[in-house]
Amino acid sequence: MDPIIRVEHLGKKYRIKHTQKGYVALRDVVANLFSWRYWFRSSKKEQEDFWALQDVNFEVQKGEVLGIIGANGAGKSTLLKILSSITPPTNGEVHMNGRVISLLEVGTGFHPELTGRENIYLNGAILGMTRKEIEQKFDAIVAFSGVETFLDTPVKRFSSGMQVRLAFAVAAHLEPDILIIDEVLAVGDASFQKKCLGKMEEVTKQDGRTILFVSHNMDAIAKLCQRSLLLDHGKVIADGPTDDVIARYLNNHEQTRAEVTLTPPETLDIAIRSIAIKNDRGALSNRLETGKPFTIEIEYELKKDAHEVYAGVAFIDLKTQISVLDTLDIDQNKDHYPLRKKGMYRSLFTFQENPFNHGRYKLFVHIGSFPATQTTLHLSDGDLTITFVSGETFATDVLDGTRNSTMLLNIPSEIIKIG
């Protein structure tokens, strides 16, 4: 059987220009302002070829769900833009046999001046559907999206979360042959993400549709995709069963750093700015001793006043790929819970009773609010890894890779407004 997607020797090259600066010492700048050599050097530009993708080859069969994973900058989004005919390749070929809908970023496929209702019909027409065919799907699209109240409002006035809800509902119900989804679902709330994953499972099993799914959420990839690709610096370095590919990705990209600074999308109302891991002495460290306290510090920004804001941390066991612990800061901080003024905040989770024994864990941080329709959810990419090594004491609540479910703990936390 011929594959529904065939990618052969695909490459994408970008040309990057570098401006070479002149002298940096103040006396040299003053002395050379009158020298032709300074102006020649200051204006000199160098060009460099950057390959975002190199010799990418794979095939996808009809009804298959293919996960695509990799670190930031690995080439995932570039690949999806080429498959969606948004960006042309530099070399190689792409063969797509069927109608395609892509969800690559907030607002993709929507005309901002048209209403939600008009955009539903527009997307259906682009897919070649008749008005009658679209009308048969219309009520299901609106019900799934949950934006009935705003259906006749121009999409440019929708929040990013509302746009994603409607875009996914359109994509899932208008029955494309191939559905391409980037990390765009990360701006939705957790319940809607779960609803979307369930719908993707449904359309592949019942309708035999093909899905390409990019995500940093390894749990979602593992649940939805039997096969995955691992991209690294524009090359496919692994193609096979999802569990094997995820294990290789996590092992290859384990970080030794204990803090990370994030640059979240501007569309987020609540944005994580930094995450840090500190040991019992208050020093930055991602190598912690069992039985000793440690702290997770999260700095985040509220771009507008929001009700019932929460911050949470979760740990995924690198050995089993299972989420073993999750906690939120809302139970400890009633004064901050009803309404939070916009500004910069720091949430500190202090694990006085360390529940971990030896093992390695990915740390994920999530920020959101209730009700989820008011703000968009921000989930970190699991940039930090914690290794617990045997200390003088061990945990009584053992988290050592033997659990197969998530432990929910009420960890002491503190919220501080810092700006």
C-alpha positions in Angstrom: 0.0 0.0 0.0 1.3 3.4 -0.9 2.0 5.7 2.0 -0.1 8.7 2.5 3.0 10.8 3.3 6.4 10.3 1.8 9.4 12.5 2.6 12.6 12.0 0.6 16.0 13.7 1.2 14.3 16.8 2.6 16.5 19.8 3.4 15.9 23.4 4.4 18.7 26.0 4.4 18.6 29.5 5.7 21.2 32.2 5.1 22.1 34.1 8.2 23.9 37.4 8.0 26.4 38.5 10.7 27.4 42.1 11.1 31.1 42.3 12.2 31.4 45.1 14.8 34.3 47.5 14.9 36.6 48.2 18.0 35.0 48.0 21.4 37.5 49.9 23.6 36.3 53.5 24.0 39.7 55.1 23.1 39.9 52.9 20.0 36.3 54.0 19.0 37.2 57.7 19.3 40.6 57.3 17.6 39.1 55.3 14.7 36.0 57.3 14.1 38.1 59.2 11.6 39.7 56.1 10.0 38.4 54.5 6.8 39.4 51.1 8.3 36.9 51.5 11.1 34.0 52.2 8.8 35.0 49.4 6.5 35.2 46.9 9.3 31.9 48.1 10.9 30.0 47.7 7.7 31.5 44.3 6.8 28.9 41.5 6.8 29.5 37.8 6.8 27.0 35.2 5.6 26.5 31.7 7.0 24.4 28.8 5.8 22.3 27.3 8.5 20.6 23.9 7.7 17.4 23.7 9.7 16.7 20.2 8.1 19.2 17.8 6.5 18.4 14.7 4.5 15.1 13.9 6.3 13.5 10.7 5.1 10.3 8.9 6.4 7.0 7.5 5.3 3.6 7.5 7.0 0.8 5.1 6.3 -2.9 6.0 6.3 -4.4 6.0 9.8 -1.0 6.2 11.5 -0.3 8.7 14.3 3.3 9.8 14.1 4.9 11.6 17.0 7.7 14.1 16.3 9.9 15.0 19.2 13.2 16.9 19.8 14.7 19.7 21.7 14.0 23.4 20.9 15.7 24.2 17.6 15.8 20.6 16.4 13.8 21.4 13.2 10.3 20.1 14.2 8.4 23.3 13.4 10.3 23.8 10.1 9.4 20.3 9.1 5.7 20.8 9.8 5.7 24.1 7.9 7.2 22.4 4.8 4.6 19.6 5.1 1.9 22.2 5.4 3.1 24.1 2.3 3.9 27.2 4.3 7.6 27.1 3.7 9.3 25.6 0.6 12.1 23.1 1.0 15.6 23.8 -0.2 15.9 20.3 -1.6 14.2 17.0 -1.4 10.6 16.0 -2.1 7.3 15.8 -0.1 4.4 13.7 -1.4 1.1 14.2 0.5 -1.9 12.2 -0.7 -5.0 13.8 0.7 -6.5 16.9 2.2 -4.4 18.6 4.9 -5.3 20.8 7.9 -2.5 22.2 10.1 -2.6 23.7 13.6 0.9 25.2 13.9 0.3 28.4 15.9 -2.5 30.4 17.3 -4.6 31.9 14.6 -3.3 29.6 11.8 -6.0 29.2 9.1 -8.3 31.9 10.4 -9.0 35.3 8.9 -8.9 37.7 11.8 -11.6 40.0 10.4 -14.2 37.2 9.9 -16.4 35.8 12.6 -16.0 32.4 14.1 -19.0 31.2 12.1 -17.5 32.6 8.8 -14.2 31.0 9.5 -15.8 27.6 9.9 -17.3 27.9 6.4 -14.1 29.3 5.0 -12.0 26.4 6.2 -14.6 23.9 4.9 -14.5 25.5 1.5 -10.7 25.4 1.4 -11.0 21.7 2.0 -13.3 21.4 -1.0 -16.4 20.7 1.1 -19.9 21.8 0.0 -22.0 24.1 2.2 -24.3 21.2 3.0 -21.4 19.1 4.1 -20.2 21.8 6.4 -23.6 22.4 7.9 -23.8 18.7 8.8 -20.7 19.2 10.9 -21.4 22.7 12.2 -23.2 22.0 15.4 -20.6 19.4 16.5 -17.8 21.9 15.8 -19.5 24.6 17.9 -20.3 22.2 20.8 -16.8 20.8 20.9 -15.2 24.3 20.8 -17.3 25.8 23.6 -17.3 29.2 22.0 -21.1 29.4 21.2 -21.5 32.8 22.8 -18.8 34.4 20.6 -19.5 32.6 17.4 -20.5 35.9 15.5 -17.6 37.9 16.9 -14.5 38.6 14.7 -11.8 36.0 15.5 -9.3 38.9 16.2 -11.2 39.5 19.4 -10.9 35.9 20.6 -8.4 35.0 23.3 -5.6 32.7 22.2 -7.3 29.9 24.1 -10.6 30.4 22.3 -8.8 30.5 18.9 -7.1 27.2 19.7 -10.4 25.7 20.8 -12.2 26.7 17.6 -9.3 25.8 15.4 -9.0 22.3 16.8 -12.7 21.7 16.6 -12.7 22.7 12.9 -9.7 20.6 12.1 -11.1 17.5 13.9 -14.6 17.6 12.6 -14.1 18.8 8.9 -12.5 15.4 8.3 -9.1 16.1 6.6 -7.1 13.1 5.5 -4.0 14.4 7.3 -4.0 16.5 10.5 -0.8 18.2 11.5 -0.6 19.6 15.0 2.3 21.5 16.5 2.7 22.6 20.2 -0.3 24.9 19.8 -2.4 22.9 22.1 -0.1 23.9 25.0 -1.9 27.3 25.2 -5.2 25.6 26.1 -6.3 24.5 29.6 -5.5 21.0 30.9 -9.1 19.7 30.5 -9.3 20.9 26.9 -5.9 19.3 26.1 -7.3 16.0 27.4 -10.4 16.4 25.4 -8.3 17.0 22.2 -6.2 14.0 22.8 -9.3 11.9 23.2 -10.7 13.3 19.9 -7.5 12.5 18.1 -7.6 8.9 19.3 -11.2 8.7 18.1 -10.6 10.0 14.6 -7.7 7.7 14.0 -9.4 4.6 15.2 -12.8 5.2 13.8 -12.1 7.3 10.7 -8.6 6.1 9.8 -7.2 9.7 9.6 -3.5 10.3 9.7 -2.0 12.6 12.4 1.5 14.2 12.8 1.8 15.4 16.4 4.6 17.5 17.8 4.7 18.0 21.5 7.1 18.4 24.5 4.5 16.5 26.6 6.0 13.0 26.5 3.0 11.5 28.3 0.7 12.7 25.4 3.1 11.5 22.8 3.4 8.1 24.5 -0.4 7.7 24.8 -1.3 8.8 21.3 1.6 7.6 19.1 2.8 4.1 18.5 5.7 5.4 16.4 7.8 8.5 16.7 10.7 10.4 15.1 13.5 12.0 17.0 15.0 15.1 15.4 18.3 16.5 16.5 20.0 19.5 14.7 17.8 19.0 11.7 18.4 15.3 11.3 16.3 12.2 12.1 18.4 10.3 14.6 15.7 7.8 15.7 12.6 6.3 14.0 10.7 3.6 15.8 8.4 2.6 18.7 7.5 5.7 20.7 8.7 4.3 24.1 12.2 3.6 22.7 12.4 7.0 21.0 11.3 8.9 24.1 13.8 7.1 26.2 16.6 8.0 23.8 15.5 11.6 23.7 15.4 12.0 27.5 18.8 10.3 27.9 20.4 12.4 25.2 19.0 15.7 26.6 19.4 15.3 30.3 20.5 18.6 31.7 23.1 19.2 34.4 21.8 22.7 35.0 19.7 23.6 38.0 17.9 26.7 36.7 16.4 27.8 33.4 15.1 31.1 32.0 12.2 30.8 29.6 11.0 33.1 26.8 7.3 32.3 26.5 5.0 33.3 23.7 3.6 36.9 23.9 0.1 35.5 23.6 0.2 34.0 27.1 -1.6 35.9 29.9 0.3 33.9 32.5 3.9 33.2 31.6 6.7 31.3 33.4 9.9 33.3 33.4 12.3 31.1 35.3 12.6 27.8 37.3 15.3 26.9 39.8 16.2 23.9 41.9 17.9 24.5 45.3 19.3 22.0 47.8 18.9 22.0 51.6 21.7 24.7 51.8 19.9 27.0 49.4 22.5 26.4 46.6 21.5 25.8 43.0 21.8 22.0 42.3 20.0 19.4 40.3 21.8 16.6 42.2 20.1 16.1 45.5 20.5 13.7 48.4 17.7 11.5 49.5 16.1 12.4 52.8 17.2 16.0 52.7 14.9 19.0 51.9 14.9 20.8 48.6 13.1 23.7 47.0 11.6 24.5 43.6 11.4 28.2 42.8 9.2 29.5 40.0 9.0 33.1 38.8 6.1 34.0 36.6 4.3 37.0 35.2 0.6 37.9 35.3 -0.1 40.2 32.4 -3.5 41.0 33.7 -5.5 40.5 36.9 -6.7 36.9 37.2 -8.8 34.9 39.6 -7.7 31.7 41.3 -4.2 31.5 39.9 -2.2 28.4 40.6 1.4 27.2 40.1 2.2 23.5 40.1 5.2 21.2 39.8 5.2 17.6 38.5 7.9 14.9 38.3 8.2 12.3 35.6 10.3 9.2 36.2 12.9 8.9 33.4 12.9 5.1 33.8 9.2 4.4 33.6 8.0 7.7 31.9 5.3 7.9 34.5 4.2 11.0 36.3 4.9 10.1 40.0 4.2 13.3 41.9 2.1 16.5 41.3 1.4 19.4 43.7 -0.2 22.9 43.5 0.4 26.0 45.6 -3.3 26.9 45.9 -4.1 25.1 49.2 -1.4 26.9 51.1 -2.1 30.5 50.0 -5.7 31.5 50.5 -5.0 35.2 50.4 -3.7 35.0 46.8 -6.2 32.5 45.5 -9.4 34.6 44.9 -7.8 37.5 42.8 -4.2 38.1 41.9 -3.2 41.5 40.6 -1.0 41.6 37.5 2.7 41.7 38.1 5.7 39.4 38.8 5.4 36.6 41.3 7.6 33.9 42.9 6.2 30.6 44.1 8.4 28.4 46.3 7.7 24.7 46.9 9.7 23.4 49.9 10.0 19.6 50.2 10.8 19.3 53.9 9.7 15.7 53.8 11.6 14.5 50.7 9.5 11.7 49.2 12.1 10.6 46.7 14.6 7.8 46.9 17.4 7.3 44.3 16.4 7.9 40.6 16.2 10.5 37.9 13.2 12.7 37.2 12.1 15.4 34.7 10.7 18.5 36.4 7.7 20.1 34.8 6.1 23.4 35.9 2.6 24.5 35.0 0.9 27.9 35.6 -2.8 28.5 35.1 -6.1 29.7 36.7 -9.6 28.7 37.4 -11.8 29.0 35.4 -9.5 28.1 32.6 -11.3 30.1 30.0 -10.0 33.4 31.6 -6.4 32.8 30.9 -4.1 30.5 29.0 -2.1 27.7 30.5 1.7 27.7 30.3 3.5 24.4 30.7 7.3 24.2 30.9 9.1 21.9 28.5 10.7 19.7 31.1 14.0 21.5 30.7 15.4 20.5 34.1 16.3 17.0 35.3 16.8 16.1 39.0 19.0 13.2 40.1 18.5 11.9 43.6 21.5 10.1 45.1 21.6 8.0 48.2 22.2 10.1 51.4 22.3 9.3 55.0 18.5 8.8 55.2 15.8 7.5 52.9 12.2 8.5 52.2 9.3 6.7 53.9 7.0 7.4 51.0 9.1 5.7 48.4 9.3 7.2 44.9 12.0 5.1 43.3 10.6 4.0 39.9 8.3 1.3 41.2 5.1 3.4 41.3 2.7 3.3 38.4 0.4 6.2 39.4 0.8 9.8 40.5 1.1 10.7 44.1 -0.7 14.0 44.9 0.9 15.8 47.8 0.2 19.0 49.6 3.7 20.5 49.7 4.3 23.7 51.8 4.5 26.6 49.5 4.9 30.4 49.6 3.8 33.1 47.1 5.8 36.4 46.9 4.9 39.4 44.7 8.3 40.6 43.4 7.2 43.2 40.8 
